[in-house]
Amino acid sequence: MAHNPQGPQGNPDPAGSTQMFRAFVDESPQGQRQQAAASSGPRVGLIVGVVLAIVVVAGVAWLALK
């Protein structure tokens, strides 16, 4: 469980957990962000898959209407 400092009246301080969350999110390695931006493999695969699906649907429709 995360350390959540108590305020003067004993109420939990929501800013403490928010600061810890931001620190956790900001410590992600920079190399992974740059590598993900440079990699276009999944995008190309998705485009090829969509084009292939359109060709298959068009072929089935052509055969059905022939």
mmCIF file of the N, C-alpha and C atoms, coordinates in Angstrom:
data_MODEL
# 
_entry.id   MODEL 
# 
loop_
_atom_site.group_PDB 
_atom_site.id 
_atom_site.type_symbol 
_atom_site.label_atom_id 
_atom_site.label_alt_id 
_atom_site.label_comp_id 
_atom_site.label_asym_id 
_atom_site.label_entity_id 
_atom_site.label_seq_id 
_atom_site.pdbx_PDB_ins_code 
_atom_site.Cartn_x 
_atom_site.Cartn_y 
_atom_site.Cartn_z 
_atom_site.occupancy 
_atom_site.B_iso_or_equiv 
_atom_site.pdbx_formal_charge 
_atom_site.auth_seq_id 
_atom_site.auth_comp_id 
_atom_site.auth_asym_id 
_atom_site.auth_atom_id 
_atom_site.pdbx_PDB_model_num 
ATOM 1   N N  . MET A 1 1  ? 0.848   -1.179  0.000   1.00 0.00 ? 1  MET A N  1 
ATOM 2   C CA . MET A 1 1  ? 0.000   0.000   0.000   1.00 0.00 ? 1  MET A CA 1 
ATOM 3   C C  . MET A 1 1  ? 0.888   1.234   0.000   1.00 0.00 ? 1  MET A C  1 
ATOM 4   N N  . ALA A 1 2  ? 0.495   2.242   -0.717  1.00 0.00 ? 2  ALA A N  1 
ATOM 5   C CA . ALA A 1 2  ? 1.288   3.462   -0.847  1.00 0.00 ? 2  ALA A CA 1 
ATOM 6   C C  . ALA A 1 2  ? 1.271   4.255   0.449   1.00 0.00 ? 2  ALA A C  1 
ATOM 7   N N  . HIS A 1 3  ? 2.361   4.944   0.718   1.00 0.00 ? 3  HIS A N  1 
ATOM 8   C CA . HIS A 1 3  ? 2.448   5.807   1.892   1.00 0.00 ? 3  HIS A CA 1 
ATOM 9   C C  . HIS A 1 3  ? 1.592   7.032   1.640   1.00 0.00 ? 3  HIS A C  1 
ATOM 10  N N  . ASN A 1 4  ? 0.644   7.260   2.515   1.00 0.00 ? 4  ASN A N  1 
ATOM 11  C CA . ASN A 1 4  ? -0.256  8.393   2.370   1.00 0.00 ? 4  ASN A CA 1 
ATOM 12  C C  . ASN A 1 4  ? -0.158  9.238   3.631   1.00 0.00 ? 4  ASN A C  1 
ATOM 13  N N  . PRO A 1 5  ? 0.558   10.365  3.588   1.00 0.00 ? 5  PRO A N  1 
ATOM 14  C CA . PRO A 1 5  ? 0.750   11.170  4.793   1.00 0.00 ? 5  PRO A CA 1 
ATOM 15  C C  . PRO A 1 5  ? -0.562  11.715  5.336   1.00 0.00 ? 5  PRO A C  1 
ATOM 16  N N  . GLN A 1 6  ? -0.631  11.826  6.646   1.00 0.00 ? 6  GLN A N  1 
ATOM 17  C CA . GLN A 1 6  ? -1.830  12.336  7.305   1.00 0.00 ? 6  GLN A CA 1 
ATOM 18  C C  . GLN A 1 6  ? -1.740  13.845  7.474   1.00 0.00 ? 6  GLN A C  1 
ATOM 19  N N  . GLY A 1 7  ? -2.860  14.534  7.317   1.00 0.00 ? 7  GLY A N  1 
ATOM 20  C CA . GLY A 1 7  ? -2.923  15.970  7.522   1.00 0.00 ? 7  GLY A CA 1 
ATOM 21  C C  . GLY A 1 7  ? -3.007  16.303  9.001   1.00 0.00 ? 7  GLY A C  1 
ATOM 22  N N  . PRO A 1 8  ? -3.170  17.574  9.342   1.00 0.00 ? 8  PRO A N  1 
ATOM 23  C CA . PRO A 1 8  ? -3.205  17.978  10.745  1.00 0.00 ? 8  PRO A CA 1 
ATOM 24  C C  . PRO A 1 8  ? -4.382  17.395  11.519  1.00 0.00 ? 8  PRO A C  1 
ATOM 25  N N  . GLN A 1 9  ? -5.532  17.184  10.876  1.00 0.00 ? 9  GLN A N  1 
ATOM 26  C CA . GLN A 1 9  ? -6.684  16.612  11.575  1.00 0.00 ? 9  GLN A CA 1 
ATOM 27  C C  . GLN A 1 9  ? -6.742  15.095  11.438  1.00 0.00 ? 9  GLN A C  1 
ATOM 28  N N  . GLY A 1 10 ? -5.753  14.470  10.870  1.00 0.00 ? 10 GLY A N  1 
ATOM 29  C CA . GLY A 1 10 ? -5.756  13.024  10.694  1.00 0.00 ? 10 GLY A CA 1 
ATOM 30  C C  . GLY A 1 10 ? -6.414  12.580  9.400   1.00 0.00 ? 10 GLY A C  1 
ATOM 31  N N  . ASN A 1 11 ? -6.797  13.515  8.549   1.00 0.00 ? 11 ASN A N  1 
ATOM 32  C CA . ASN A 1 11 ? -7.394  13.172  7.261   1.00 0.00 ? 11 ASN A CA 1 
ATOM 33  C C  . ASN A 1 11 ? -6.291  12.842  6.260   1.00 0.00 ? 11 ASN A C  1 
ATOM 34  N N  . PRO A 1 12 ? -6.526  11.848  5.391   1.00 0.00 ? 12 PRO A N  1 
ATOM 35  C CA . PRO A 1 12 ? -5.501  11.526  4.389   1.00 0.00 ? 12 PRO A CA 1 
ATOM 36  C C  . PRO A 1 12 ? -5.258  12.697  3.444   1.00 0.00 ? 12 PRO A C  1 
ATOM 37  N N  . ASP A 1 13 ? -4.011  12.863  3.051   1.00 0.00 ? 13 ASP A N  1 
ATOM 38  C CA . ASP A 1 13 ? -3.630  13.935  2.135   1.00 0.00 ? 13 ASP A CA 1 
ATOM 39  C C  . ASP A 1 13 ? -3.672  13.401  0.704   1.00 0.00 ? 13 ASP A C  1 
ATOM 40  N N  . PRO A 1 14 ? -4.669  13.784  -0.111  1.00 0.00 ? 14 PRO A N  1 
ATOM 41  C CA . PRO A 1 14 ? -4.742  13.246  -1.468  1.00 0.00 ? 14 PRO A CA 1 
ATOM 42  C C  . PRO A 1 14 ? -3.582  13.690  -2.346  1.00 0.00 ? 14 PRO A C  1 
ATOM 43  N N  . ALA A 1 15 ? -2.962  14.821  -2.036  1.00 0.00 ? 15 ALA A N  1 
ATOM 44  C CA . ALA A 1 15 ? -1.849  15.295  -2.855  1.00 0.00 ? 15 ALA A CA 1 
ATOM 45  C C  . ALA A 1 15 ? -0.649  14.363  -2.727  1.00 0.00 ? 15 ALA A C  1 
ATOM 46  N N  . GLY A 1 16 ? -0.475  13.705  -1.587  1.00 0.00 ? 16 GLY A N  1 
ATOM 47  C CA . GLY A 1 16 ? 0.656   12.793  -1.405  1.00 0.00 ? 16 GLY A CA 1 
ATOM 48  C C  . GLY A 1 16 ? 0.595   11.631  -2.375  1.00 0.00 ? 16 GLY A C  1 
ATOM 49  N N  . SER A 1 17 ? -0.571  11.009  -2.530  1.00 0.00 ? 17 SER A N  1 
ATOM 50  C CA . SER A 1 17 ? -0.680  9.883   -3.453  1.00 0.00 ? 17 SER A CA 1 
ATOM 51  C C  . SER A 1 17 ? -0.598  10.349  -4.897  1.00 0.00 ? 17 SER A C  1 
ATOM 52  N N  . THR A 1 18 ? -1.092  11.549  -5.184  1.00 0.00 ? 18 THR A N  1 
ATOM 53  C CA . THR A 1 18 ? -1.010  12.076  -6.543  1.00 0.00 ? 18 THR A CA 1 
ATOM 54  C C  . THR A 1 18 ? 0.440   12.321  -6.940  1.00 0.00 ? 18 THR A C  1 
ATOM 55  N N  . GLN A 1 19 ? 1.223   12.876  -6.013  1.00 0.00 ? 19 GLN A N  1 
ATOM 56  C CA . GLN A 1 19 ? 2.635   13.111  -6.299  1.00 0.00 ? 19 GLN A CA 1 
ATOM 57  C C  . GLN A 1 19 ? 3.369   11.800  -6.521  1.00 0.00 ? 19 GLN A C  1 
ATOM 58  N N  . MET A 1 20 ? 3.048   10.776  -5.754  1.00 0.00 ? 20 MET A N  1 
ATOM 59  C CA . MET A 1 20 ? 3.705   9.477   -5.918  1.00 0.00 ? 20 MET A CA 1 
ATOM 60  C C  . MET A 1 20 ? 3.314   8.856   -7.268  1.00 0.00 ? 20 MET A C  1 
ATOM 61  N N  . PHE A 1 21 ? 2.047   9.014   -7.670  1.00 0.00 ? 21 PHE A N  1 
ATOM 62  C CA . PHE A 1 21 ? 1.617   8.482   -8.954  1.00 0.00 ? 21 PHE A CA 1 
ATOM 63  C C  . PHE A 1 21 ? 2.337   9.170   -10.108 1.00 0.00 ? 21 PHE A C  1 
ATOM 64  N N  . ARG A 1 22 ? 2.449   10.500  -10.022 1.00 0.00 ? 22 ARG A N  1 
ATOM 65  C CA . ARG A 1 22 ? 3.150   11.234  -11.082 1.00 0.00 ? 22 ARG A CA 1 
ATOM 66  C C  . ARG A 1 22 ? 4.613   10.829  -11.159 1.00 0.00 ? 22 ARG A C  1 
ATOM 67  N N  . ALA A 1 23 ? 5.242   10.613  -10.024 1.00 0.00 ? 23 ALA A N  1 
ATOM 68  C CA . ALA A 1 23 ? 6.639   10.181  -10.022 1.00 0.00 ? 23 ALA A CA 1 
ATOM 69  C C  . ALA A 1 23 ? 6.757   8.808   -10.671 1.00 0.00 ? 23 ALA A C  1 
ATOM 70  N N  . PHE A 1 24 ? 5.799   7.918   -10.415 1.00 0.00 ? 24 PHE A N  1 
ATOM 71  C CA . PHE A 1 24 ? 5.819   6.581   -11.012 1.00 0.00 ? 24 PHE A CA 1 
ATOM 72  C C  . PHE A 1 24 ? 5.644   6.654   -12.523 1.00 0.00 ? 24 PHE A C  1 
ATOM 73  N N  . VAL A 1 25 ? 4.737   7.484   -12.996 1.00 0.00 ? 25 VAL A N  1 
ATOM 74  C CA . VAL A 1 25 ? 4.481   7.605   -14.428 1.00 0.00 ? 25 VAL A CA 1 
ATOM 75  C C  . VAL A 1 25 ? 5.666   8.253   -15.138 1.00 0.00 ? 25 VAL A C  1 
ATOM 76  N N  . ASP A 1 26 ? 6.270   9.258   -14.517 1.00 0.00 ? 26 ASP A N  1 
ATOM 77  C CA . ASP A 1 26 ? 7.359   9.984   -15.153 1.00 0.00 ? 26 ASP A CA 1 
ATOM 78  C C  . ASP A 1 26 ? 8.664   9.207   -15.201 1.00 0.00 ? 26 ASP A C  1 
ATOM 79  N N  . GLU A 1 27 ? 8.796   8.122   -14.452 1.00 0.00 ? 27 GLU A N  1 
ATOM 80  C CA . GLU A 1 27 ? 10.070  7.401   -14.444 1.00 0.00 ? 27 GLU A CA 1 
ATOM 81  C C  . GLU A 1 27 ? 10.162  6.326   -15.526 1.00 0.00 ? 27 GLU A C  1 
ATOM 82  N N  . SER A 1 28 ? 9.242   6.321   -16.494 1.00 0.00 ? 28 SER A N  1 
ATOM 83  C CA . SER A 1 28 ? 9.335   5.351   -17.585 1.00 0.00 ? 28 SER A CA 1 
ATOM 84  C C  . SER A 1 28 ? 10.567  5.657   -18.427 1.00 0.00 ? 28 SER A C  1 
ATOM 85  N N  . PRO A 1 29 ? 11.271  4.640   -18.899 1.00 0.00 ? 29 PRO A N  1 
ATOM 86  C CA . PRO A 1 29 ? 12.504  4.868   -19.667 1.00 0.00 ? 29 PRO A CA 1 
ATOM 87  C C  . PRO A 1 29 ? 12.251  5.610   -20.967 1.00 0.00 ? 29 PRO A C  1 
ATOM 88  N N  . GLN A 1 30 ? 13.147  6.505   -21.318 1.00 0.00 ? 30 GLN A N  1 
ATOM 89  C CA . GLN A 1 30 ? 13.018  7.292   -22.541 1.00 0.00 ? 30 GLN A CA 1 
ATOM 90  C C  . GLN A 1 30 ? 13.237  6.423   -23.780 1.00 0.00 ? 30 GLN A C  1 
ATOM 91  N N  . GLY A 1 31 ? 14.043  5.385   -23.670 1.00 0.00 ? 31 GLY A N  1 
ATOM 92  C CA . GLY A 1 31 ? 14.345  4.526   -24.814 1.00 0.00 ? 31 GLY A CA 1 
ATOM 93  C C  . GLY A 1 31 ? 13.109  3.836   -25.356 1.00 0.00 ? 31 GLY A C  1 
ATOM 94  N N  . GLN A 1 32 ? 12.209  3.443   -24.476 1.00 0.00 ? 32 GLN A N  1 
ATOM 95  C CA . GLN A 1 32 ? 10.999  2.758   -24.930 1.00 0.00 ? 32 GLN A CA 1 
ATOM 96  C C  . GLN A 1 32 ? 10.100  3.712   -25.707 1.00 0.00 ? 32 GLN A C  1 
ATOM 97  N N  . ARG A 1 33 ? 10.020  4.967   -25.278 1.00 0.00 ? 33 ARG A N  1 
ATOM 98  C CA . ARG A 1 33 ? 9.183   5.926   -26.005 1.00 0.00 ? 33 ARG A CA 1 
ATOM 99  C C  . ARG A 1 33 ? 9.729   6.171   -27.405 1.00 0.00 ? 33 ARG A C  1 
ATOM 100 N N  . GLN A 1 34 ? 11.051  6.335   -27.524 1.00 0.00 ? 34 GLN A N  1 
ATOM 101 C CA . GLN A 1 34 ? 11.646  6.586   -28.826 1.00 0.00 ? 34 GLN A CA 1 
ATOM 102 C C  . GLN A 1 34 ? 11.530  5.364   -29.723 1.00 0.00 ? 34 GLN A C  1 
ATOM 103 N N  . GLN A 1 35 ? 11.694  4.188   -29.158 1.00 0.00 ? 35 GLN A N  1 
ATOM 104 C CA . GLN A 1 35 ? 11.603  2.967   -29.949 1.00 0.00 ? 35 GLN A CA 1 
ATOM 105 C C  . GLN A 1 35 ? 10.174  2.770   -30.458 1.00 0.00 ? 35 GLN A C  1 
ATOM 106 N N  . ALA A 1 36 ? 9.180   3.054   -29.628 1.00 0.00 ? 36 ALA A N  1 
ATOM 107 C CA . ALA A 1 36 ? 7.795   2.898   -30.051 1.00 0.00 ? 36 ALA A CA 1 
ATOM 108 C C  . ALA A 1 36 ? 7.441   3.890   -31.149 1.00 0.00 ? 36 ALA A C  1 
ATOM 109 N N  . ALA A 1 37 ? 7.985   5.098   -31.088 1.00 0.00 ? 37 ALA A N  1 
ATOM 110 C CA . ALA A 1 37 ? 7.697   6.092   -32.113 1.00 0.00 ? 37 ALA A CA 1 
ATOM 111 C C  . ALA A 1 37 ? 8.355   5.739   -33.434 1.00 0.00 ? 37 ALA A C  1 
ATOM 112 N N  . ALA A 1 38 ? 9.531   5.107   -33.389 1.00 0.00 ? 38 ALA A N  1 
ATOM 113 C CA . ALA A 1 38 ? 10.256  4.774   -34.612 1.00 0.00 ? 38 ALA A CA 1 
ATOM 114 C C  . ALA A 1 38 ? 9.718   3.507   -35.270 1.00 0.00 ? 38 ALA A C  1 
ATOM 115 N N  . SER A 1 39 ? 9.049   2.664   -34.513 1.00 0.00 ? 39 SER A N  1 
ATOM 116 C CA . SER A 1 39 ? 8.563   1.396   -35.045 1.00 0.00 ? 39 SER A CA 1 
ATOM 117 C C  . SER A 1 39 ? 7.218   1.596   -35.733 1.00 0.00 ? 39 SER A C  1 
ATOM 118 N N  . SER A 1 40 ? 7.152   1.246   -37.005 1.00 0.00 ? 40 SER A N  1 
ATOM 119 C CA . SER A 1 40 ? 5.883   1.370   -37.728 1.00 0.00 ? 40 SER A CA 1 
ATOM 120 C C  . SER A 1 40 ? 5.395   0.004   -38.192 1.00 0.00 ? 40 SER A C  1 
ATOM 121 N N  . GLY A 1 41 ? 5.944   -1.069  -37.660 1.00 0.00 ? 41 GLY A N  1 
ATOM 122 C CA . GLY A 1 41 ? 5.565   -2.424  -38.053 1.00 0.00 ? 41 GLY A CA 1 
ATOM 123 C C  . GLY A 1 41 ? 4.098   -2.736  -37.835 1.00 0.00 ? 41 GLY A C  1 
ATOM 124 N N  . PRO A 1 42 ? 3.564   -2.532  -36.641 1.00 0.00 ? 42 PRO A N  1 
ATOM 125 C CA . PRO A 1 42 ? 2.154   -2.852  -36.418 1.00 0.00 ? 42 PRO A CA 1 
ATOM 126 C C  . PRO A 1 42 ? 1.212   -2.013  -37.277 1.00 0.00 ? 42 PRO A C  1 
ATOM 127 N N  . ARG A 1 43 ? 1.577   -0.772  -37.567 1.00 0.00 ? 43 ARG A N  1 
ATOM 128 C CA . ARG A 1 43 ? 0.716   0.077   -38.384 1.00 0.00 ? 43 ARG A CA 1 
ATOM 129 C C  . ARG A 1 43 ? 0.652   -0.462  -39.811 1.00 0.00 ? 43 ARG A C  1 
ATOM 130 N N  . VAL A 1 44 ? 1.790   -0.882  -40.355 1.00 0.00 ? 44 VAL A N  1 
ATOM 131 C CA . VAL A 1 44 ? 1.811   -1.422  -41.713 1.00 0.00 ? 44 VAL A CA 1 
ATOM 132 C C  . VAL A 1 44 ? 1.000   -2.712  -41.770 1.00 0.00 ? 44 VAL A C  1 
ATOM 133 N N  . GLY A 1 45 ? 1.133   -3.549  -40.760 1.00 0.00 ? 45 GLY A N  1 
ATOM 134 C CA . GLY A 1 45 ? 0.371   -4.798  -40.714 1.00 0.00 ? 45 GLY A CA 1 
ATOM 135 C C  . GLY A 1 45 ? -1.121  -4.552  -40.655 1.00 0.00 ? 45 GLY A C  1 
ATOM 136 N N  . LEU A 1 46 ? -1.524  -3.543  -39.915 1.00 0.00 ? 46 LEU A N  1 
ATOM 137 C CA . LEU A 1 46 ? -2.941  -3.213  -39.820 1.00 0.00 ? 46 LEU A CA 1 
ATOM 138 C C  . LEU A 1 46 ? -3.485  -2.739  -41.161 1.00 0.00 ? 46 LEU A C  1 
ATOM 139 N N  . ILE A 1 47 ? -2.729  -1.906  -41.857 1.00 0.00 ? 47 ILE A N  1 
ATOM 140 C CA . ILE A 1 47 ? -3.160  -1.406  -43.165 1.00 0.00 ? 47 ILE A CA 1 
ATOM 141 C C  . ILE A 1 47 ? -3.283  -2.558  -44.158 1.00 0.00 ? 47 ILE A C  1 
ATOM 142 N N  . VAL A 1 48 ? -2.302  -3.442  -44.167 1.00 0.00 ? 48 VAL A N  1 
ATOM 143 C CA . VAL A 1 48 ? -2.346  -4.592  -45.077 1.00 0.00 ? 48 VAL A CA 1 
ATOM 144 C C  . VAL A 1 48 ? -3.542  -5.472  -44.753 1.00 0.00 ? 48 VAL A C  1 
ATOM 145 N N  . GLY A 1 49 ? -3.819  -5.668  -43.468 1.00 0.00 ? 49 GLY A N  1 
ATOM 146 C CA . GLY A 1 49 ? -4.968  -6.485  -43.077 1.00 0.00 ? 49 GLY A CA 1 
ATOM 147 C C  . GLY A 1 49 ? -6.296  -5.882  -43.506 1.00 0.00 ? 49 GLY A C  1 
ATOM 148 N N  . VAL A 1 50 ? -6.433  -4.577  -43.373 1.00 0.00 ? 50 VAL A N  1 
ATOM 149 C CA . VAL A 1 50 ? -7.677  -3.913  -43.773 1.00 0.00 ? 50 VAL A CA 1 
ATOM 150 C C  . VAL A 1 50 ? -7.866  -3.996  -45.285 1.00 0.00 ? 50 VAL A C  1 
ATOM 151 N N  . VAL A 1 51 ? -6.792  -3.756  -46.029 1.00 0.00 ? 51 VAL A N  1 
ATOM 152 C CA . VAL A 1 51 ? -6.885  -3.840  -47.490 1.00 0.00 ? 51 VAL A CA 1 
ATOM 153 C C  . VAL A 1 51 ? -7.241  -5.257  -47.916 1.00 0.00 ? 51 VAL A C  1 
ATOM 154 N N  . LEU A 1 52 ? -6.630  -6.248  -47.293 1.00 0.00 ? 52 LEU A N  1 
ATOM 155 C CA . LEU A 1 52 ? -6.924  -7.650  -47.623 1.00 0.00 ? 52 LEU A CA 1 
ATOM 156 C C  . LEU A 1 52 ? -8.379  -7.987  -47.308 1.00 0.00 ? 52 LEU A C  1 
ATOM 157 N N  . ALA A 1 53 ? -8.889  -7.506  -46.184 1.00 0.00 ? 53 ALA A N  1 
ATOM 158 C CA . ALA A 1 53 ? -10.283 -7.763  -45.827 1.00 0.00 ? 53 ALA A CA 1 
ATOM 159 C C  . ALA A 1 53 ? -11.237 -7.125  -46.832 1.00 0.00 ? 53 ALA A C  1 
ATOM 160 N N  . ILE A 1 54 ? -10.921 -5.917  -47.291 1.00 0.00 ? 54 ILE A N  1 
ATOM 161 C CA . ILE A 1 54 ? -11.768 -5.251  -48.290 1.00 0.00 ? 54 ILE A CA 1 
ATOM 162 C C  . ILE A 1 54 ? -11.762 -6.030  -49.596 1.00 0.00 ? 54 ILE A C  1 
ATOM 163 N N  . VAL A 1 55 ? -10.601 -6.536  -50.001 1.00 0.00 ? 55 VAL A N  1 
ATOM 164 C CA . VAL A 1 55 ? -10.506 -7.318  -51.239 1.00 0.00 ? 55 VAL A CA 1 
ATOM 165 C C  . VAL A 1 55 ? -11.328 -8.603  -51.113 1.00 0.00 ? 55 VAL A C  1 
ATOM 166 N N  . VAL A 1 56 ? -11.263 -9.267  -49.978 1.00 0.00 ? 56 VAL A N  1 
ATOM 167 C CA . VAL A 1 56 ? -12.022 -10.510 -49.783 1.00 0.00 ? 56 VAL A CA 1 
ATOM 168 C C  . VAL A 1 56 ? -13.522 -10.224 -49.807 1.00 0.00 ? 56 VAL A C  1 
ATOM 169 N N  . VAL A 1 57 ? -13.964 -9.171  -49.122 1.00 0.00 ? 57 VAL A N  1 
ATOM 170 C CA . VAL A 1 57 ? -15.395 -8.839  -49.113 1.00 0.00 ? 57 VAL A CA 1 
ATOM 171 C C  . VAL A 1 57 ? -15.858 -8.457  -50.515 1.00 0.00 ? 57 VAL A C  1 
ATOM 172 N N  . ALA A 1 58 ? -15.050 -7.708  -51.250 1.00 0.00 ? 58 ALA A N  1 
ATOM 173 C CA . ALA A 1 58 ? -15.416 -7.342  -52.619 1.00 0.00 ? 58 ALA A CA 1 
ATOM 174 C C  . ALA A 1 58 ? -15.492 -8.584  -53.506 1.00 0.00 ? 58 ALA A C  1 
ATOM 175 N N  . GLY A 1 59 ? -14.583 -9.514  -53.328 1.00 0.00 ? 59 GLY A N  1 
ATOM 176 C CA . GLY A 1 59 ? -14.610 -10.746 -54.116 1.00 0.00 ? 59 GLY A CA 1 
ATOM 177 C C  . GLY A 1 59 ? -15.840 -11.584 -53.823 1.00 0.00 ? 59 GLY A C  1 
ATOM 178 N N  . VAL A 1 60 ? -16.209 -11.700 -52.568 1.00 0.00 ? 60 VAL A N  1 
ATOM 179 C CA . VAL A 1 60 ? -17.399 -12.463 -52.194 1.00 0.00 ? 60 VAL A CA 1 
ATOM 180 C C  . VAL A 1 60 ? -18.653 -11.785 -52.739 1.00 0.00 ? 60 VAL A C  1 
ATOM 181 N N  . ALA A 1 61 ? -18.716 -10.478 -52.661 1.00 0.00 ? 61 ALA A N  1 
ATOM 182 C CA . ALA A 1 61 ? -19.870 -9.762  -53.188 1.00 0.00 ? 61 ALA A CA 1 
ATOM 183 C C  . ALA A 1 61 ? -19.959 -9.907  -54.698 1.00 0.00 ? 61 ALA A C  1 
ATOM 184 N N  . TRP A 1 62 ? -18.827 -9.860  -55.382 1.00 0.00 ? 62 TRP A N  1 
ATOM 185 C CA . TRP A 1 62 ? -18.813 -10.024 -56.834 1.00 0.00 ? 62 TRP A CA 1 
ATOM 186 C C  . TRP A 1 62 ? -19.310 -11.406 -57.229 1.00 0.00 ? 62 TRP A C  1 
ATOM 187 N N  . LEU A 1 63 ? -18.848 -12.436 -56.509 1.00 0.00 ? 63 LEU A N  1 
ATOM 188 C CA . LEU A 1 63 ? -19.298 -13.792 -56.796 1.00 0.00 ? 63 LEU A CA 1 
ATOM 189 C C  . LEU A 1 63 ? -20.779 -13.977 -56.490 1.00 0.00 ? 63 LEU A C  1 
ATOM 190 N N  . ALA A 1 64 ? -21.277 -13.329 -55.451 1.00 0.00 ? 64 ALA A N  1 
ATOM 191 C CA . ALA A 1 64 ? -22.685 -13.468 -55.075 1.00 0.00 ? 64 ALA A CA 1 
ATOM 192 C C  . ALA A 1 64 ? -23.597 -12.769 -56.087 1.00 0.00 ? 64 ALA A C  1 
ATOM 193 N N  . LEU A 1 65 ? -23.126 -11.671 -56.669 1.00 0.00 ? 65 LEU A N  1 
ATOM 194 C CA . LEU A 1 65 ? -23.955 -10.921 -57.603 1.00 0.00 ? 65 LEU A CA 1 
ATOM 195 C C  . LEU A 1 65 ? -23.779 -11.363 -59.065 1.00 0.00 ? 65 LEU A C  1 
ATOM 196 N N  . LYS A 1 66 ? -22.875 -12.243 -59.317 1.00 0.00 ? 66 LYS A N  1 
ATOM 197 C CA . LYS A 1 66 ? -22.569 -12.676 -60.674 1.00 0.00 ? 66 LYS A CA 1 
ATOM 198 C C  . LYS A 1 66 ? -23.674 -13.522 -61.240 1.00 0.00 ? 66 LYS A C  1 
# 
